Amino acid sequence: MGFVVAVDGTAGSGKGTITKIVAEKLNLVTIDTGAMYRCVTLAMLENNAGIEDLNRINSILKDIKIEFVDDKDSKKVFLNGKDVTLKIRSKEVNEFVSPVSTVKQVRECMANMQREMAKTIDVIMEGRDIGTNVFPNADVKIYLDATPEERAKRRFKQNEENGIEISYDEILKNVKERDYIDSHREIAPLSKATDAIYIDSTEMTIEEVVEAVTNIIKEKKR
């Protein structure tokens, strides 16, 4: 197993942005676990599979292929050979991803896929249960958080930049609902690992959070 940095936290707390920058600074491979769950969600929507359709879900998971491909200054997400980078951020996926993430078979499949990815490389992986379930023995564990209002504001800006039209109020409602679902689900609920370092990024700039996370990792590597 390589060196593993687990970054958990609430939706919109900046996990994806921070892990990407830190990965570049410290030569770590970043794996967007949230995008992986969104890919499963998209596949289920395209196959008209509900969260109770276990046979259909198992069939989807059996053949699913998720890839992250570097493209200039961005990372493209491919689902079964197709670029779904923008599609997995759609309103439909946003509304369905949390229920999908509660399905035991989905979580087990994604966790196994994530562990396989980290076997031979040094990674920084972000998600909801990386430090508590996927990699309970991670070398570094960080928990990122921010107020729901700040996280909704960040997601609204991100959607604007990507040409996705969803109102701020709708995003805030979605963020609060996702917080509840993620923290109350039966399988691997969102929670801070007892040995994780908590960072509230509400009043922090991206640069300040990156510096804090980078220093924590460097100290551990010493």
N, CA, C and O of each residue as an XYZ file, in Angstrom:
888
protein
N       0.843     -1.194      0.000
C       0.000      0.000      0.000
C       0.880      1.247      0.000
O       1.874      1.326      0.722
N       0.486      2.237     -0.841
C       1.235      3.482     -0.882
C       0.890      4.374      0.295
O       0.159      3.963      1.196
N       1.415      5.599      0.293
C       1.106      6.599      1.316
C      -0.293      7.132      1.029
O      -0.571      7.573     -0.086
N      -1.184      7.094      2.035
C      -2.585      7.462      1.819
C      -2.989      8.657      2.682
O      -2.822      8.648      3.902
N      -3.528      9.689      2.016
C      -4.104     10.834      2.714
C      -5.608     10.777      2.509
O      -6.075     10.817      1.371
N      -6.373     10.686      3.584
C      -7.832     10.612      3.514
C      -8.423     11.965      3.877
O      -8.179     12.483      4.967
N      -9.199     12.536      2.967
C      -9.849     13.827      3.206
C     -11.356     13.618      3.159
O     -11.931     13.429      2.087
N     -11.989     13.651      4.316
C     -13.441     13.507      4.401
C     -14.071     14.867      4.702
O     -13.381     15.823      5.056
N     -15.398     14.932      4.553
C     -16.067     16.181      4.874
C     -17.409     16.307      4.197
O     -17.813     15.455      3.406
N     -18.083     17.371      4.518
C     -19.428     17.632      4.020
C     -19.417     18.058      2.559
O     -18.387     18.469      2.026
N     -20.586     17.955      1.914
C     -20.724     18.339      0.509
C     -20.418     19.825      0.338
O     -20.967     20.660      1.057
N     -19.542     20.158     -0.612
C     -19.225     21.550     -0.900
C     -18.238     22.191      0.053
O     -18.081     23.412      0.051
N     -17.566     21.382      0.876
C     -16.615     21.949      1.840
C     -15.261     22.252      1.215
O     -14.370     22.779      1.881
N     -15.104     21.919     -0.062
C     -13.858     22.227     -0.765
C     -12.922     21.052     -0.926
O     -11.768     21.225     -1.317
N     -13.406     19.853     -0.627
C     -12.551     18.665     -0.678
C     -11.905     18.466     -2.046
O     -10.702     18.227     -2.145
N     -12.718     18.567     -3.100
C     -12.203     18.325     -4.445
C     -11.146     19.326     -4.858
O     -10.098     18.955     -5.386
N     -11.427     20.608     -4.615
C     -10.482     21.674     -4.974
C      -9.181     21.544     -4.205
O      -8.095     21.638     -4.778
N      -9.298     21.330     -2.910
C      -8.111     21.255     -2.051
C      -7.253     20.043     -2.392
O      -6.033     20.163     -2.502
N      -7.876     18.875     -2.560
C      -7.092     17.673     -2.851
C      -6.363     17.793     -4.187
O      -5.241     17.307     -4.331
N      -6.998     18.439     -5.159
C      -6.361     18.607     -6.470
C      -5.092     19.451     -6.355
O      -4.053     19.093     -6.909
N      -5.179     20.564     -5.640
C      -4.026     21.462     -5.500
C      -2.927     20.812     -4.676
O      -1.752     20.874     -5.037
N      -3.315     20.180     -3.556
C      -2.330     19.527     -2.685
C      -1.641     18.386     -3.425
O      -0.439     18.172     -3.266
N      -2.399     17.660     -4.228
C      -1.821     16.551     -4.994
C      -0.717     17.051     -5.921
O       0.331     16.415     -6.044
N      -0.952     18.188     -6.572
C       0.043     18.755     -7.478
C       1.280     19.233     -6.722
O       2.404     19.076     -7.199
N       1.071     19.815     -5.547
C       2.186     20.340     -4.755
C       3.065     19.230     -4.186
O       4.283     19.381     -4.095
N       2.445     18.118     -3.805
C       3.173     17.059     -3.112
C       3.344     15.784     -3.946
O       3.772     14.748     -3.438
N       3.008     15.880     -5.218
C       3.172     14.745     -6.137
C       2.389     13.515     -5.662
O       2.916     12.404     -5.616
N       1.128     13.741     -5.314
C       0.224     12.660     -4.935
C      -0.818     12.485     -6.038
O      -1.109     13.426     -6.777
N      -1.373     11.296     -6.148
C      -2.444     11.046     -7.116
C      -3.779     11.297     -6.427
O      -4.042     10.750     -5.357
N      -4.622     12.123     -7.040
C      -5.926     12.417     -6.439
C      -7.017     11.562     -7.070
O      -7.075     11.408     -8.290
N      -7.878     11.011     -6.227
C      -8.983     10.183     -6.687
C     -10.289     10.781     -6.153
O     -10.507     10.824     -4.942
N     -11.148     11.237     -7.054
C     -12.404     11.898     -6.691
C     -13.482     10.839     -6.460
O     -14.139     10.401     -7.405
N     -13.661     10.433     -5.211
C     -14.628      9.385     -4.912
C     -16.058      9.870     -5.118
O     -16.939      9.084     -5.467
N     -16.290     11.171     -4.902
C     -17.629     11.717     -5.131
C     -18.044     11.548     -6.578
O     -19.193     11.219     -6.871
N     -17.095     11.775     -7.491
C     -17.371     11.602     -8.917
C     -17.681     10.142     -9.228
O     -18.478      9.850    -10.120
N     -17.053      9.227     -8.493
C     -17.309      7.802     -8.710
C     -18.757      7.459     -8.358
O     -19.422      6.736     -9.100
N     -19.244      7.975     -7.231
C     -20.634      7.726     -6.851
C     -21.593      8.401     -7.826
O     -22.674      7.879     -8.102
N     -21.200      9.552     -8.341
C     -22.030     10.238     -9.333
C     -22.106      9.430    -10.625
O     -23.138      9.417    -11.295
N     -21.014      8.760    -10.970
C     -21.020      7.913    -12.163
C     -22.001      6.759    -12.002
O     -22.747      6.440    -12.929
N     -22.002      6.137    -10.835
C     -22.952      5.048    -10.576
C     -24.378      5.588    -10.659
O     -25.261      4.958    -11.240
N     -24.588      6.768    -10.067
C     -25.911      7.394    -10.081
C     -26.375      7.650    -11.507
O     -27.519      7.353    -11.853
N     -25.495      8.198    -12.335
C     -25.830      8.465    -13.731
C     -26.167      7.168    -14.463
O     -27.126      7.110    -15.233
N     -25.372      6.136    -14.216
C     -25.619      4.836    -14.863
C     -26.984      4.284    -14.455
O     -27.692      3.706    -15.279
N     -27.348      4.461    -13.203
C     -28.643      3.990    -12.733
C     -29.782      4.789    -13.362
O     -30.806      4.221    -13.742
N     -29.606      6.090    -13.469
C     -30.629      6.928    -14.106
C     -30.819      6.536    -15.568
O     -31.945      6.454    -16.059
N     -29.718      6.299    -16.245
C     -29.790      5.936    -17.665
C     -30.409      4.563    -17.878
O     -30.922      4.264    -18.956
N     -30.357      3.725    -16.835
C     -30.930      2.379    -16.937
C     -32.255      2.251    -16.180
O     -32.772      1.153    -15.976
N     -32.799      3.433    -15.760
C     -34.071      3.456    -15.031
C     -34.065      2.512    -13.834
O     -35.050      1.825    -13.563
N     -32.941      2.490    -13.124
C     -32.804      1.618    -11.952
C     -33.011      2.412    -10.670
O     -32.311      3.396    -10.431
N     -33.958      1.997     -9.850
C     -34.171      2.620     -8.548
C     -33.282      1.960     -7.507
O     -32.654      0.937     -7.783
N     -33.224      2.540     -6.309
C     -32.317      2.003     -5.286
C     -32.807      0.666     -4.735
O     -32.073     -0.007     -4.011
N     -34.047      0.269     -5.070
C     -34.564     -1.036     -4.649
C     -34.306     -2.111     -5.710
O     -34.493     -3.300     -5.448
N     -33.876     -1.693     -6.907
C     -33.655     -2.649     -8.001
C     -32.277     -3.298     -7.882
O     -31.384     -3.020     -8.681
N     -32.111     -4.162     -6.883
C     -30.794     -4.713     -6.570
C     -30.208     -5.553     -7.695
O     -28.999     -5.520     -7.924
N     -31.038     -6.299     -8.394
C     -30.527     -7.106     -9.505
C     -29.964     -6.223    -10.610
O     -28.902     -6.506    -11.166
N     -30.693     -5.144    -10.923
C     -30.238     -4.230    -11.961
C     -28.990     -3.470    -11.500
O     -28.079     -3.226    -12.291
N     -28.955     -3.098    -10.218
C     -27.784     -2.411     -9.670
C     -26.557     -3.306     -9.753
O     -25.485     -2.869    -10.171
N     -26.722     -4.569     -9.348
C     -25.604     -5.517     -9.408
C     -25.101     -5.685    -10.842
O     -23.898     -5.812    -11.075
N     -26.018     -5.685    -11.787
C     -25.642     -5.808    -13.195
C     -24.842     -4.595    -13.653
O     -23.865     -4.730    -14.390
N     -25.261     -3.401    -13.212
C     -24.550     -2.163    -13.563
C     -23.147     -2.169    -12.965
O     -22.176     -1.832    -13.642
N     -23.045     -2.555    -11.686
C     -21.760     -2.549    -10.986
C     -20.802     -3.599    -11.545
O     -19.587     -3.403    -11.544
N     -21.349     -4.697    -12.015
C     -20.529     -5.796    -12.524
C     -19.674     -5.351    -13.717
O     -18.534     -5.789    -13.868
N     -20.230     -4.483    -14.558
C     -19.536     -4.091    -15.782
C     -19.064     -2.632    -15.793
O     -18.529     -2.163    -16.798
N     -19.258     -1.915    -14.683
C     -18.964     -0.487    -14.691
C     -17.460     -0.219    -14.788
O     -16.643     -0.917    -14.187
N     -17.128      0.806    -15.558
C     -15.734      1.209    -15.712
C     -15.653      2.726    -15.527
O     -16.247      3.485    -16.293
N     -14.921      3.153    -14.516
C     -14.777      4.580    -14.218
C     -13.316      4.968    -14.363
O     -12.435      4.329    -13.788
N     -13.064      6.011    -15.131
C     -11.689      6.452    -15.379
C     -11.557      7.957    -15.172
O     -12.478      8.717    -15.469
N     -10.400      8.379    -14.661
C     -10.063      9.792    -14.541
C      -8.917     10.072    -15.505
O      -7.857      9.453    -15.416
N      -9.134     11.002    -16.422
C      -8.154     11.293    -17.462
C      -7.729     12.752    -17.395
O      -8.572     13.647    -17.456
N      -6.417     13.003    -17.269
C      -5.903     14.372    -17.250
C      -6.044     14.994    -18.627
O      -5.661     14.394    -19.632
N      -6.602     16.218    -18.669
C      -6.802     16.931    -19.929
C      -6.414     18.387    -19.739
O      -7.218     19.200    -19.282
N      -5.170     18.713    -20.096
C      -4.621     20.064    -19.909
C      -4.709     20.427    -18.432
O      -4.033     19.806    -17.611
N      -5.543     21.439    -18.067
C      -5.609     21.894    -16.683
C      -6.781     21.286    -15.911
O      -7.079     21.713    -14.796
N      -7.432     20.312    -16.491
C      -8.580     19.713    -15.816
C      -8.506     18.190    -15.868
O      -7.667     17.608    -16.554
N      -9.401     17.577    -15.127
C      -9.462     16.107    -15.119
C     -10.842     15.690    -15.623
O     -11.863     16.085    -15.061
N     -10.860     14.904    -16.670
C     -12.110     14.420    -17.247
C     -12.523     13.116    -16.563
O     -11.680     12.312    -16.163
N     -13.828     12.926    -16.439
C     -14.368     11.702    -15.854
C     -15.064     10.905    -16.955
O     -15.941     11.418    -17.650
N     -14.661      9.652    -17.102
C     -15.245      8.791    -18.122
C     -15.999      7.638    -17.474
O     -15.499      6.982    -16.561
N     -17.205      7.408    -17.961
C     -18.034      6.301    -17.504
C     -18.250      5.355    -18.679
O     -18.880      5.711    -19.676
N     -17.721      4.153    -18.544
C     -17.833      3.156    -19.614
C     -17.408      3.719    -20.971
O     -18.059      3.490    -21.991
N     -16.303      4.458    -20.955
C     -15.721      4.968    -22.185
C     -16.262      6.298    -22.664
O     -15.782      6.819    -23.671
N     -17.263      6.880    -21.967
C     -17.848      8.151    -22.392
C     -17.515      9.271    -21.405
O     -17.534      9.063    -20.192
N     -17.210     10.461    -21.934
C     -16.921     11.623    -21.105
C     -18.210     12.108    -20.447
O     -19.130     12.563    -21.127
N     -18.270     12.007    -19.101
C     -19.475     12.410    -18.364
C     -19.152     13.504    -17.342
O     -19.885     13.694    -16.372
N     -18.052     14.217    -17.570
C     -17.577     15.226    -16.616
C     -18.675     16.204    -16.211
O     -18.827     16.502    -15.026
N     -19.434     16.704    -17.169
C     -20.505     17.660    -16.875
C     -21.814     16.956    -16.520
O     -22.563     17.444    -15.673
N     -22.096     15.836    -17.145
C     -23.369     15.149    -16.901
C     -23.521     14.698    -15.454
O     -24.632     14.680    -14.924
N     -22.411     14.331    -14.806
C     -22.519     13.861    -13.414
C     -22.763     15.012    -12.437
O     -22.960     14.778    -11.245
N     -22.752     16.268    -12.938
C     -23.037     17.427    -12.089
C     -24.436     17.973    -12.346
O     -24.775     19.053    -11.863
N     -25.243     17.246    -13.092
C     -26.584     17.703    -13.443
C     -27.510     17.690    -12.226
O     -27.218     17.076    -11.200
N     -28.631     18.387    -12.378
C     -29.625     18.458    -11.314
C     -30.145     17.070    -10.948
O     -30.322     16.755     -9.772
N     -30.387     16.243    -11.970
C     -30.930     14.903    -11.738
C     -29.972     14.050    -10.901
O     -30.391     13.340     -9.987
N     -28.692     14.133    -11.227
C     -27.693     13.374    -10.466
C     -27.572     13.932     -9.049
O     -27.479     13.170     -8.087
N     -27.572     15.268     -8.918
C     -27.489     15.902     -7.597
C     -28.582     15.393     -6.659
O     -28.340     15.157     -5.476
N     -29.783     15.227     -7.202
C     -30.932     14.847     -6.371
C     -30.950     13.357     -6.028
O     -31.626     12.947     -5.084
N     -30.212     12.546     -6.789
C     -30.286     11.085     -6.624
C     -29.037     10.466     -6.016
O     -29.068      9.319     -5.568
N     -27.921     11.225     -5.994
C     -26.646     10.629     -5.598
C     -26.618     10.198     -4.129
O     -26.038      9.159     -3.811
N     -27.228     10.966     -3.235
C     -27.204     10.583     -1.823
C     -27.963      9.280     -1.557
O     -27.427      8.402     -0.881
N     -29.191      9.123     -2.065
C     -29.867      7.825     -1.889
C     -29.068      6.665     -2.478
O     -29.004      5.590     -1.882
N     -28.457      6.880     -3.651
C     -27.662      5.823     -4.278
C     -26.487      5.433     -3.381
O     -26.132      4.258     -3.285
N     -25.888      6.430     -2.727
C     -24.709      6.163     -1.891
C     -25.044      5.392     -0.620
O     -24.145      4.957      0.100
N     -26.342      5.222     -0.342
C     -26.728      4.439      0.840
C     -26.857      2.952      0.520
O     -26.996      2.133      1.429
N     -26.811      2.603     -0.748
C     -26.975      1.201     -1.148
C     -25.702      0.416     -0.833
O     -24.613      0.771     -1.284
N     -25.852     -0.647     -0.059
C     -24.707     -1.425      0.416
C     -23.825     -1.920     -0.726
O     -22.601     -1.815     -0.659
N     -24.442     -2.457     -1.767
C     -23.666     -3.004     -2.889
C     -22.845     -1.919     -3.580
O     -21.716     -2.164     -4.004
N     -23.409     -0.729     -3.689
C     -22.703      0.387     -4.330
C     -21.492      0.787     -3.502
O     -20.399      0.965     -4.041
N     -21.682      0.928     -2.198
C     -20.578      1.351     -1.330
C     -19.452      0.310     -1.322
O     -18.274      0.663     -1.363
N     -19.821     -0.964     -1.269
C     -18.801     -2.017     -1.257
C     -18.009     -2.029     -2.557
O     -16.787     -2.174     -2.547
N     -18.710     -1.875     -3.673
C     -18.042     -1.869     -4.975
C     -17.092     -0.694     -5.094
O     -15.952     -0.856     -5.529
N     -17.557      0.499     -4.707
C     -16.724      1.700     -4.822
C     -15.525      1.634     -3.872
O     -14.421      2.031     -4.243
N     -15.737      1.131     -2.643
C     -14.641      1.020     -1.679
C     -13.562      0.075     -2.187
O     -12.372      0.366     -2.070
N     -13.975     -1.055     -2.749
C     -13.007     -2.013     -3.302
C     -12.237     -1.406     -4.475
O     -11.034     -1.621     -4.617
N     -12.946     -0.645     -5.314
C     -12.315      0.007     -6.454
C     -11.281      1.041     -5.975
O     -10.197      1.167     -6.545
N     -11.644      1.771     -4.921
C     -10.750      2.794     -4.375
C      -9.512      2.171     -3.728
O      -8.403      2.678     -3.895
N      -9.695      1.090     -3.002
C      -8.546      0.410     -2.383
C      -7.601     -0.143     -3.447
O      -6.381     -0.106     -3.289
N      -8.171     -0.647     -4.514
C      -7.364     -1.188     -5.604
C      -6.514     -0.085     -6.230
O      -5.348     -0.303     -6.560
N      -7.106      1.103     -6.391
C      -6.394      2.232     -6.989
C      -5.180      2.650     -6.153
O      -4.181      3.119     -6.698
N      -5.267      2.480     -4.834
C      -4.219      2.973     -3.940
C      -3.166      1.933     -3.578
O      -2.308      2.197     -2.736
N      -3.215      0.768     -4.192
C      -2.296     -0.302     -3.813
C      -0.831      0.015     -4.111
O       0.052     -0.346     -3.332
N      -0.574      0.676     -5.216
C       0.816      0.856     -5.658
C       1.234      2.312     -5.826
O       2.336      2.585     -6.302
N       0.362      3.259     -5.438
C       0.691      4.676     -5.616
C       0.390      5.457     -4.341
O      -0.391      5.014     -3.499
N       1.019      6.626     -4.208
C       0.729      7.536     -3.097
C      -0.469      8.391     -3.494
O      -0.437      9.074     -4.517
N      -1.528      8.352     -2.679
C      -2.765      9.026     -3.068
C      -3.273      9.989     -2.006
O      -2.969      9.863     -0.820
N      -4.057     10.954     -2.471
C      -4.871     11.777     -1.595
C      -6.296     11.585     -2.094
O      -6.612     11.927     -3.233
N      -7.145     11.043     -1.248
C      -8.481     10.629     -1.651
C      -9.529     11.345     -0.823
O      -9.449     11.367      0.405
N     -10.515     11.933     -1.493
C     -11.551     12.654     -0.762
C     -12.900     11.998     -0.906
O     -13.201     11.387     -1.931
N     -13.728     12.129      0.145
C     -15.050     11.530      0.113
C     -15.788     11.748      1.419
O     -15.606     12.766      2.087
N     -16.626     10.782      1.779
C     -17.415     10.877      3.011
C     -16.942      9.896      4.086
O     -17.095     10.147      5.281
N     -16.364      8.775      3.642
C     -16.001      7.728      4.606
C     -14.615      7.152      4.328
O     -14.356      5.983      4.612
N     -13.728      7.973      3.776
C     -12.407      7.465      3.409
C     -11.603      7.099      4.661
O     -11.017      6.019      4.727
N     -11.575      7.986      5.643
C     -10.797      7.739      6.854
C     -11.468      6.819      7.846
O     -10.807      6.277      8.732
N     -12.784      6.630      7.715
C     -13.510      5.785      8.662
C     -13.787      4.390      8.130
O     -13.897      3.440      8.905
N     -13.903      4.256      6.801
C     -14.295      2.967      6.236
C     -13.342      2.449      5.155
O     -12.880      1.311      5.230
N     -13.049      3.275      4.155
C     -12.232      2.805      3.038
C     -10.787      2.590      3.466
O     -10.195      1.546      3.192
N     -10.217      3.604      4.151
C      -8.838      3.495      4.628
C      -8.760      3.896      6.109
O      -8.279      4.983      6.429
N      -9.229      3.028      7.007
C      -9.188      3.354      8.437
C      -7.762      3.493      8.975
O      -7.554      4.065     10.045
N      -6.772      2.967      8.226
C      -5.378      3.076      8.650
C      -4.596      4.065      7.776
O      -3.380      3.938      7.631
N      -5.286      5.035      7.204
C      -4.633      6.033      6.359
C      -3.523      6.746      7.126
O      -3.629      6.940      8.337
N      -2.467      7.134      6.428
C      -1.336      7.812      7.067
C      -1.738      9.188      7.610
O      -1.258      9.612      8.661
N      -2.620      9.876      6.884
C      -3.109     11.196      7.307
C      -4.614     11.238      7.113
O      -5.122     10.820      6.072
N      -5.333     11.748      8.119
C      -6.785     11.905      8.012
C      -7.164     13.362      8.307
O      -6.769     13.933      9.324
N      -7.939     13.938      7.390
C      -8.378     15.326      7.534
C      -9.883     15.383      7.319
O     -10.414     14.698      6.445
N     -10.576     16.204      8.120
C     -12.011     16.388      7.966
C     -12.281     17.853      7.670
O     -12.050     18.720      8.513
N     -12.777     18.126      6.453
C     -13.073     19.498      6.025
C     -14.552     19.810      6.205
O     -15.417     18.976      5.939
N     -14.823     21.032      6.662
C     -16.211     21.435      6.879
C     -16.357     22.932      6.617
O     -15.363     23.652      6.522
N     -17.600     23.395      6.502
C     -17.939     24.808      6.374
C     -19.437     24.906      6.611
O     -20.128     23.887      6.595
N     -19.954     26.106      6.829
C     -21.387     26.258      7.055
C     -22.159     25.871      5.790
O     -21.622     25.988      4.689
N     -23.395     25.416      5.926
C     -24.198     25.070      4.752
C     -24.328     26.232      3.769
O     -24.294     26.030      2.555
N     -24.476     27.453      4.298
C     -24.637     28.628      3.439
C     -23.383     28.885      2.602
O     -23.477     29.201      1.416
N     -22.228     28.750      3.216
C     -20.972     28.960      2.492
C     -20.765     27.868      1.447
O     -20.295     28.142      0.343
N     -21.111     26.646      1.792
C     -20.938     25.542      0.845
C     -21.884     25.674     -0.348
O     -21.512     25.363     -1.480
N     -23.112     26.139     -0.086
C     -24.068     26.356     -1.181
C     -23.582     27.471     -2.099
O     -23.732     27.386     -3.318
N     -23.002     28.509     -1.520
C     -22.477     29.629     -2.312
C     -21.354     29.152     -3.226
O     -21.286     29.552     -4.388
N     -20.480     28.303     -2.709
C     -19.372     27.772     -3.509
C     -19.889     26.893     -4.640
O     -19.409     26.988     -5.769
N     -20.866     26.037     -4.345
C     -21.413     25.141     -5.358
C     -22.148     25.939     -6.444
O     -22.079     25.602     -7.626
N     -22.850     26.998     -6.027
C     -23.558     27.853     -6.982
C     -22.573     28.486     -7.961
O     -22.818     28.521     -9.167
N     -21.455     28.987     -7.429
C     -20.425     29.598     -8.279
C     -19.814     28.569     -9.218
O     -19.588     28.856    -10.394
N     -19.547     27.377     -8.710
C     -18.983     26.296     -9.521
C     -19.922     25.924    -10.659
O     -19.478     25.712    -11.788
N     -21.219     25.844    -10.370
C     -22.197     25.509    -11.405
C     -22.273     26.600    -12.471
O     -22.385     26.310    -13.662
N     -22.210     27.853    -12.032
C     -22.223     28.971    -12.981
C     -21.057     28.868    -13.961
O     -21.222     29.060    -15.166
N     -19.884     28.564    -13.426
C     -18.689     28.455    -14.259
C     -18.804     27.309    -15.262
O     -18.202     27.353    -16.334
N     -19.578     26.286    -14.909
C     -19.750     25.125    -15.790
C     -21.026     25.205    -16.628
O     -21.366     24.263    -17.343
N     -21.729     26.334    -16.535
C     -22.938     26.502    -17.337
C     -24.117     25.694    -16.853
O     -25.022     25.390    -17.630
N     -24.123     25.336    -15.564
C     -25.225     24.554    -14.984
C     -26.148     25.496    -14.219
O     -25.704     26.174    -13.292
N     -27.426     25.548    -14.594
C     -28.370     26.495    -13.999
C     -29.194     25.849    -12.885
O     -30.162     25.133    -13.141
N     -28.786     26.121    -11.645
C     -29.535     25.691    -10.467
C     -29.498     26.862     -9.483
O     -28.431     27.422     -9.235
N     -30.648     27.237     -8.922
C     -30.700     28.410     -8.041
C     -29.961     28.161     -6.731
O     -29.790     27.019     -6.306
N     -29.523     29.254     -6.097
C     -28.820     29.157     -4.815
C     -29.703     28.481     -3.766
O     -29.236     27.617     -3.024
N     -30.997     28.879     -3.704
C     -31.899     28.309     -2.709
C     -32.063     26.804     -2.889
O     -32.148     26.054     -1.916
N     -32.105     26.375     -4.143
C     -32.243     24.945     -4.427
C     -30.977     24.196     -4.015
O     -31.045     23.087     -3.486
N     -29.829     24.814     -4.264
C     -28.559     24.195     -3.879
C     -28.451     24.095     -2.363
O     -28.034     23.065     -1.833
N     -28.830     25.169     -1.662
C     -28.775     25.169     -0.193
C     -29.675     24.068      0.371
O     -29.288     23.358      1.299
N     -30.874     23.932     -0.193
C     -31.798     22.881      0.240
C     -31.168     21.512      0.009
O     -31.248     20.630      0.864
N     -30.537     21.342     -1.164
C     -29.904     20.072     -1.503
C     -28.745     19.759     -0.567
O     -28.571     18.611     -0.158
N     -27.948     20.777     -0.221
C     -26.799     20.616      0.674
C     -27.261     20.143      2.050
O     -26.680     19.220      2.622
N     -28.305     20.777      2.577
C     -28.811     20.413      3.908
C     -29.406     19.002      3.906
O     -29.212     18.234      4.849
N     -30.133     18.673      2.834
C     -30.704     17.331      2.733
C     -29.600     16.282      2.631
O     -29.684     15.208      3.227
N     -28.558     16.620      1.859
C     -27.470     15.659      1.688
C     -26.711     15.466      2.997
O     -26.307     14.348      3.316
N     -26.513     16.544      3.760
C     -25.868     16.430      5.069
C     -26.612     15.423      5.943
O     -26.008     14.568      6.591
N     -27.940     15.547      5.943
C     -28.745     14.668      6.787
C     -28.650     13.215      6.325
O     -28.434     12.309      7.129
N     -28.817     13.009      5.016
C     -28.768     11.647      4.478
C     -27.394     11.026      4.706
O     -27.285      9.883      5.149
N     -26.341     11.795      4.399
C     -24.979     11.264      4.525
C     -24.640     10.879      5.954
O     -23.968      9.874      6.185
N     -25.102     11.675      6.920
C     -24.742     11.421      8.320
C     -25.666     10.424      9.011
O     -25.351      9.937     10.097
N     -26.816     10.114      8.384
C     -27.767      9.196      9.015
C     -27.912      7.864      8.286
O     -28.683      7.007      8.719
N     -27.181      7.677      7.184
C     -27.329      6.415      6.462
C     -26.779      5.258      7.306
O     -25.898      5.442      8.146
N     -27.317      4.085      7.062
C     -26.935      2.902      7.851
C     -25.536      2.412      7.496
O     -24.777      1.995      8.371
N     -25.197      2.466      6.203
C     -23.909      1.965      5.742
C     -22.893      3.099      5.655
O     -23.099      4.056      4.908
N     -21.793      3.003      6.415
C     -20.683      3.965      6.377
C     -21.153      5.414      6.382
O     -20.913      6.130      5.410
N     -21.814      5.872      7.446
C     -22.294      7.256      7.489
C     -21.142      8.257      7.551
O     -20.037      7.930      7.983
N     -21.423      9.480      7.110
C     -20.434     10.554      7.191
C     -20.172     10.884      8.657
O     -21.093     11.228      9.398
N     -18.929     10.779      9.062
C     -18.547     11.153     10.422
C     -17.051     11.421     10.450
O     -16.303     10.935      9.602
N     -16.630     12.195     11.427
C     -15.209     12.508     11.571
C     -14.509     11.357     12.282
O     -14.919     10.961     13.373
N     -13.464     10.822     11.679
C     -12.673      9.781     12.337
C     -12.075     10.367     13.620
O     -11.735     11.549     13.667
N     -11.952      9.550     14.641
C     -11.463     10.040     15.929
C     -10.055     10.628     15.826
O      -9.694     11.514     16.602
N      -9.256     10.139     14.869
C      -7.886     10.627     14.730
C      -7.715     11.587     13.549
O      -6.593     11.861     13.122
N      -8.834     12.095     13.027
C      -8.759     13.053     11.919
C      -8.585     14.471     12.444
O      -9.067     14.799     13.528
N      -7.900     15.307     11.678
C      -7.714     16.713     12.020
C      -8.838     17.524     11.388
O      -9.035     17.472     10.174
N      -9.583     18.278     12.212
C     -10.751     19.037     11.753
C     -10.326     20.421     11.266
O      -9.583     21.131     11.944
N     -10.817     20.797     10.064
C     -10.541     22.117      9.507
C     -11.863     22.741      9.069
O     -12.542     22.207      8.192
N     -12.232     23.876      9.679
C     -13.418     24.631      9.273
C     -12.963     25.694      8.281
O     -12.262     26.638      8.647
N     -13.370     25.532      7.014
C     -12.879     26.415      5.956
C     -13.796     27.596      5.658
O     -13.573     28.323      4.690
N     -14.832     27.794      6.486
C     -15.825     28.843      6.222
C     -15.191     30.210      5.994
O     -15.538     30.911      5.044
N     -14.272     30.582      6.859
C     -13.650     31.907      6.777
C     -12.239     31.851      6.184
O     -11.486     32.821      6.273
N     -11.888     30.723      5.586
C     -10.534     30.561      5.047
C     -10.533     30.655      3.525
O     -11.500     30.275      2.865
N      -9.434     31.165      2.982
C      -9.261     31.161      1.536
C      -8.781     29.773      1.110
O      -8.344     28.974      1.938
N      -8.868     29.504     -0.181
C      -8.372     28.230     -0.696
C      -6.893     28.069     -0.361
O      -6.448     26.990      0.031
N      -6.129     29.168     -0.522
C      -4.689     29.127     -0.261
C      -4.386     28.782      1.189
O      -3.436     28.054      1.475
N      -5.202     29.311      2.113
C      -4.989     29.037      3.534
C      -5.280     27.576      3.876
O      -4.564     26.961      4.667
N      -6.329     27.031      3.278
C      -6.654     25.625      3.533
C      -5.584     24.715      2.940
O      -5.170     23.739      3.566
N      -5.138     25.042      1.723
C      -4.085     24.255      1.071
C      -2.823     24.246      1.922
O      -2.194     23.203      2.100
N      -2.458     25.399      2.440
C      -1.251     25.493      3.275
C      -1.386     24.643      4.534
O      -0.449     23.948      4.928
N      -2.568     24.704      5.167
C      -2.794     23.932      6.391
C      -2.698     22.433      6.112
O      -2.046     21.702      6.858
N      -3.339     21.979      5.054
C      -3.330     20.557      4.711
C      -1.927     20.106      4.307
O      -1.474     19.035      4.710
N      -1.249     20.919      3.518
C       0.113     20.598      3.073
C       1.057     20.449      4.258
O       1.870     19.525      4.299
N       0.950     21.347      5.210
C       1.822     21.295      6.395
C       1.563     20.045      7.225
O       2.497     19.452      7.767
N       0.299     19.643      7.327
C      -0.054     18.440      8.084
C       0.575     17.206      7.440
O       1.127     16.346      8.126
N       0.485     17.133      6.114
C       1.034     15.977      5.391
C       2.558     15.949      5.480
O       3.153     14.896      5.710
N       3.186     17.112      5.296
C       4.649     17.188      5.361
C       5.149     16.764      6.734
O       6.150     16.055      6.841
N       4.463     17.190      7.774
C       4.852     16.844      9.137
C       4.772     15.345      9.352
O       5.643     14.760      9.996
N       3.725     14.714      8.811
C       3.548     13.270      8.959
C       4.658     12.521      8.198
O       5.180     11.518      8.686
N       5.006     13.008      7.019
C       6.020     12.345      6.216
C       7.408     12.410      6.855
O       8.251     11.547      6.606
N       7.645     13.440      7.683
C       8.923     13.551      8.382
C       9.093     12.422      9.390
O      10.114     12.353     10.074
